[in-house]
Amino acid sequence: MAQRTTRTRRPASRESGTPPEPRTPAGPPRPGGPRTPRRLRAFLSRHSGPDAHFGVRLALTVTATAVVTVPFVLALVLVESRWAPLYRLDRDTAESLHRAALENPGRVRLLDLLTGVVWDPVTLRLLVAAVVVWLLTRRAWRLAAWAAVTATAGGLIGLLAKTAVERARPHLPDPVAHAPGYSFPSGHAMTATTTCAILLLILLPLVPRAWRALPWALAVVTVLGVSYTRVALGVHWVSDVVGGWLLGIGVVTATTLVFEAWRADIGRRRTAAGEGLEPEIRTAHPEPPLDTSTRPDPTTPDRPTTPDGADPAAGTGAGPGAR
């Protein structure tokens, strides 16, 4: 009995140098047992190269773009199908604001000034152009390209959508304003959305944190204000300006994801919307220089190489001074 007790306590004793006897498994490992993490780690290690990273980014970009464009597509479907609640909202709002405009000519002149000068798409695009020039002087080449491409793509996509939908503008008695072209989506609303997003994402890092609510409020007032002028002047329906907002957000989201992918490629962290697109714009060198490593240097003479591409003078002792 004493011998059995000693044999039982021997594996747990710290003074003994004999390791405990291994336990015999009770049965075959289950599918969810220890082998599963090893297989998962092996799978991830085999599929974690640059190609896998590119595929993940591409999938995320497509997913995010689809998420932000679904509301626009839904609005387009409702407009094209003349959904009764939306049609009544458009008609009632247009008629109510038109009556108010006819009763106050001075208000019409103010709205026309705001929509035709202050918030005109040409004015907003000139603001973006000025920021692009400033970015070029700061050598922020890629951020300048992002801003220019986003503004240009927004204008072209908006024009293409107008041409594809061919929605007529409101026809009201005694109109107080006229506008050419089709109605959906509103070009003014879309331009205001893309421009405000571009300016916010670029300039927010330069604004102290305590004051960052001010540019956000200014952007909201601009987008809502220009949208209100278009409906109040009788040149757009409510659904037109909502479509402009949604399509503008979709364009900015798509180009921003591309810029974020570039930041990840060079090892920079992903930023939040409240930080701006490139917080490094505050520094003297916000971006690395453009990659020119693939361009041959014309001042360097060609050197002979072996069939495998190696330099025959390197590591062979054949160079000058070799003994």
matplotlib code that plots the C-alpha trace (Angstrom):
import matplotlib.pyplot as plt

x = [0.0, 2.9, 4.6, 1.5, 1.3, 4.9, 4.5, 1.5, 3.2, 6.5, 5.4, 4.1, 7.2, 9.4, 12.5, 12.5, 14.2, 12.0, 9.5, 5.9, 4.7, 2.9, -0.8, -2.3, -4.9, -8.4, -9.3, -8.7, -8.6, -11.8, -12.2, -12.2, -9.2, -5.6, -5.0, -7.4, -5.4, -2.3, -4.0, -5.4, -2.0, -0.5, -3.2, -2.7, 1.0, 0.7, -1.8, -0.4, 1.8, 1.4, -1.1, -3.3, -3.1, -4.1, -7.1, -8.3, -8.0, -9.7, -12.6, -12.9, -12.9, -15.6, -17.7, -17.5, -18.2, -21.2, -22.5, -22.4, -23.8, -26.8, -28.7, -28.2, -29.3, -32.4, -33.2, -32.8, -35.2, -37.8, -37.4, -37.7, -40.7, -42.4, -43.0, -46.2, -44.9, -41.7, -43.7, -46.0, -43.1, -41.4, -44.6, -45.8, -42.4, -41.9, -45.3, -45.0, -41.6, -42.7, -45.6, -43.2, -40.8, -43.6, -44.6, -41.1, -39.0, -36.2, -35.7, -35.5, -32.7, -30.8, -31.3, -30.1, -27.0, -26.2, -26.7, -25.3, -22.2, -21.3, -22.2, -21.9, -20.1, -17.5, -16.7, -16.4, -14.2, -11.9, -11.5, -10.5, -8.1, -6.5, -6.0, -4.4, -1.9, -1.1, -0.6, 1.8, 3.9, 4.0, 5.1, 2.1, 1.8, -0.5, -2.9, -3.1, -3.8, -6.5, -8.2, -8.1, -9.3, -12.1, -13.4, -13.1, -14.7, -17.6, -18.4, -18.2, -20.1, -22.8, -23.2, -23.3, -26.0, -28.1, -27.8, -28.7, -31.8, -33.1, -35.4, -37.3, -37.0, -40.1, -42.6, -44.2, -46.5, -44.6, -41.2, -38.7, -35.6, -34.5, -31.7, -30.6, -30.2, -31.8, -32.7, -31.5, -29.1, -28.6, -25.2, -25.1, -25.8, -23.3, -20.5, -21.1, -20.9, -17.6, -16.0, -16.8, -15.5, -12.3, -11.6, -12.4, -10.2, -7.3, -7.5, -8.7, -5.2, -4.3, -7.3, -6.8, -8.9, -10.9, -12.0, -12.7, -16.4, -16.5, -15.4, -17.8, -20.6, -19.6, -19.6, -23.1, -24.4, -23.0, -24.4, -27.8, -27.9, -27.1, -29.6, -32.3, -31.7, -32.1, -35.5, -36.7, -36.0, -38.0, -35.2, -34.9, -37.0, -36.1, -35.1, -32.7, -30.6, -30.7, -29.4, -26.6, -25.6, -25.5, -23.6, -21.1, -20.5, -20.0, -17.4, -15.4, -15.5, -14.2, -11.2, -10.5, -10.2, -7.6, -5.6, -5.8, -4.4, -1.4, -0.8, -0.9, 1.6, 4.2, 3.6, 1.4, -1.5, -5.1, -6.6, -10.1, -12.4, -11.9, -8.1, -8.2, -6.8, -3.1, -2.3, 1.4, 0.4, 1.4, 5.0, 7.7, 7.7, 4.2, 4.9, 7.9, 9.3, 7.9, 9.3, 11.8, 13.8, 12.7, 14.1, 17.6, 20.2, 21.5, 24.8, 25.7, 27.3, 26.1, 28.1, 28.4, 26.6, 26.6, 23.7, 22.1, 22.2, 25.1, 28.0, 31.1, 33.3, 31.5, 32.8, 35.2, 38.3, 38.5, 38.2, 41.0, 43.4, 42.6, 45.6]
y = [0.0, 2.4, 1.4, 2.3, 5.7, 6.5, 5.5, 7.8, 10.8, 10.5, 12.3, 15.3, 15.6, 18.6, 16.9, 14.0, 14.4, 11.8, 13.4, 12.3, 9.5, 10.7, 10.1, 7.9, 9.8, 8.5, 8.5, 10.1, 13.9, 15.6, 17.8, 21.0, 19.8, 21.1, 20.4, 23.1, 26.1, 24.6, 24.1, 27.7, 29.2, 27.2, 28.3, 32.0, 31.7, 30.4, 33.1, 36.2, 37.7, 40.9, 39.2, 38.3, 41.8, 43.2, 40.8, 41.8, 45.5, 45.0, 43.1, 45.8, 48.6, 46.9, 46.2, 49.7, 51.2, 49.0, 49.9, 53.7, 53.4, 51.2, 54.2, 56.1, 53.1, 52.8, 56.5, 56.1, 53.1, 55.0, 58.0, 56.0, 54.0, 57.2, 55.9, 57.6, 58.8, 60.2, 61.8, 63.5, 64.7, 66.2, 67.8, 69.3, 70.7, 72.3, 73.9, 75.2, 76.7, 78.2, 80.0, 81.4, 82.6, 84.4, 86.3, 87.5, 88.7, 89.9, 86.4, 85.1, 87.5, 86.3, 82.7, 83.4, 85.1, 82.2, 79.4, 81.3, 82.9, 81.8, 78.1, 77.9, 74.7, 76.8, 78.6, 75.4, 73.8, 76.8, 76.3, 72.8, 73.9, 76.4, 73.7, 71.4, 74.1, 74.6, 70.9, 70.9, 73.6, 71.4, 68.5, 66.5, 65.0, 62.1, 64.1, 66.7, 63.9, 62.5, 65.9, 66.6, 63.1, 63.2, 66.5, 65.6, 62.2, 63.7, 66.1, 63.5, 60.8, 63.3, 64.4, 60.8, 60.0, 63.0, 61.8, 58.3, 59.1, 62.0, 63.3, 66.5, 69.5, 70.9, 72.7, 75.4, 78.3, 81.6, 80.1, 82.3, 80.6, 78.5, 75.9, 73.9, 70.1, 67.3, 67.1, 63.9, 64.1, 67.7, 68.8, 71.7, 69.3, 66.7, 69.3, 70.8, 67.4, 66.3, 69.7, 70.0, 66.4, 67.2, 70.3, 68.7, 65.7, 67.8, 70.8, 69.2, 68.4, 72.1, 73.0, 72.8, 70.0, 72.5, 74.2, 71.2, 71.3, 74.7, 73.4, 70.5, 72.9, 75.1, 72.1, 71.0, 74.5, 74.7, 71.3, 72.0, 75.6, 75.0, 72.1, 74.3, 77.1, 74.6, 73.4, 76.8, 78.3, 75.5, 74.0, 70.7, 68.2, 67.2, 63.7, 65.3, 66.9, 63.7, 61.8, 64.3, 63.8, 60.1, 59.9, 62.5, 60.5, 57.4, 59.0, 60.4, 57.0, 55.1, 57.5, 57.7, 53.9, 54.0, 56.7, 54.7, 51.6, 53.7, 54.7, 51.1, 50.2, 52.6, 51.6, 54.5, 54.0, 54.2, 57.5, 58.4, 60.9, 63.4, 63.4, 64.2, 62.1, 62.9, 64.2, 64.5, 67.6, 69.6, 68.5, 69.9, 66.7, 65.3, 62.6, 60.6, 61.6, 60.1, 56.7, 57.0, 53.8, 52.2, 54.9, 54.3, 57.0, 58.4, 59.5, 56.0, 53.8, 50.3, 47.6, 44.0, 41.4, 37.6, 35.6, 35.4, 39.2, 39.4, 41.9, 40.0, 42.4, 42.0, 39.4, 37.7, 39.6, 40.8, 44.4, 46.9, 46.4, 42.7, 40.5]
z = [0.0, 0.8, -2.4, -4.4, -2.6, -3.4, -7.1, -7.4, -5.9, -7.8, -11.1, -9.1, -6.9, -7.7, -6.1, -8.4, -11.8, -13.5, -15.8, -15.5, -17.7, -20.8, -20.9, -23.6, -25.6, -25.0, -28.6, -32.0, -32.1, -32.8, -35.9, -33.7, -31.7, -31.5, -35.2, -36.3, -35.1, -36.7, -40.0, -39.8, -39.1, -42.0, -44.3, -43.3, -43.7, -47.2, -48.2, -46.5, -49.2, -51.2, -53.5, -50.6, -49.1, -52.5, -52.7, -49.3, -50.0, -53.4, -51.7, -49.0, -51.5, -53.6, -50.5, -49.1, -52.5, -52.9, -49.5, -50.1, -53.6, -52.7, -51.3, -54.5, -56.6, -54.4, -54.8, -58.5, -58.6, -56.6, -58.9, -62.1, -60.8, -59.7, -56.2, -55.0, -51.5, -53.1, -55.9, -53.4, -51.3, -54.4, -55.7, -52.4, -51.4, -54.8, -54.8, -51.2, -51.8, -55.1, -53.5, -50.9, -53.6, -55.6, -52.4, -51.7, -54.7, -52.5, -51.1, -54.7, -55.5, -52.4, -53.2, -56.8, -55.5, -53.2, -55.8, -58.8, -57.2, -53.7, -54.0, -57.8, -58.9, -60.7, -57.4, -55.5, -58.1, -58.1, -54.4, -55.0, -57.7, -55.4, -52.7, -55.3, -56.3, -52.6, -52.2, -55.1, -53.5, -50.4, -52.6, -51.5, -54.9, -54.2, -52.0, -54.8, -57.3, -55.1, -54.8, -58.5, -59.5, -56.9, -58.1, -61.8, -61.3, -59.4, -62.2, -64.9, -63.0, -62.2, -65.8, -66.9, -64.4, -65.5, -69.2, -68.3, -66.2, -68.3, -65.6, -66.4, -64.1, -62.3, -64.5, -62.3, -63.1, -63.2, -62.6, -60.7, -62.1, -65.0, -65.4, -68.4, -68.6, -66.7, -63.1, -61.4, -59.6, -58.7, -59.9, -57.4, -54.5, -55.7, -56.3, -52.9, -51.3, -53.0, -52.6, -48.9, -48.4, -50.2, -48.3, -45.0, -45.5, -46.6, -44.3, -41.0, -39.8, -39.9, -37.7, -33.9, -32.3, -30.3, -33.5, -35.8, -35.2, -37.0, -40.5, -40.1, -39.4, -42.3, -44.6, -43.5, -43.9, -47.4, -48.6, -47.1, -48.1, -51.8, -51.9, -50.4, -53.0, -55.8, -54.5, -53.4, -56.9, -58.5, -60.6, -58.7, -56.8, -53.2, -54.5, -56.9, -54.2, -52.1, -55.1, -55.4, -51.8, -52.1, -55.4, -54.1, -51.0, -53.1, -55.3, -52.3, -50.5, -53.5, -54.1, -50.4, -50.1, -52.9, -51.1, -47.8, -49.7, -50.7, -47.1, -46.0, -48.8, -47.4, -43.8, -42.6, -40.3, -41.3, -40.3, -39.0, -40.7, -37.9, -38.5, -42.1, -45.0, -44.4, -41.0, -42.1, -44.1, -41.0, -41.4, -43.7, -45.8, -45.8, -48.4, -49.6, -52.9, -56.1, -56.9, -59.7, -59.0, -62.2, -64.4, -65.6, -64.8, -68.1, -66.5, -65.4, -68.1, -68.6, -67.0, -68.3, -66.4, -66.3, -67.7, -64.2, -63.9, -61.5, -61.7, -62.8, -60.9, -57.6, -55.3, -57.8, -57.0, -60.7, -59.9, -59.8, -56.9, -56.6, -55.9]

ax = plt.figure().add_subplot(projection="3d")
ax.plot(x, y, z, "-o")
ax.set_aspect("equal")
plt.show()
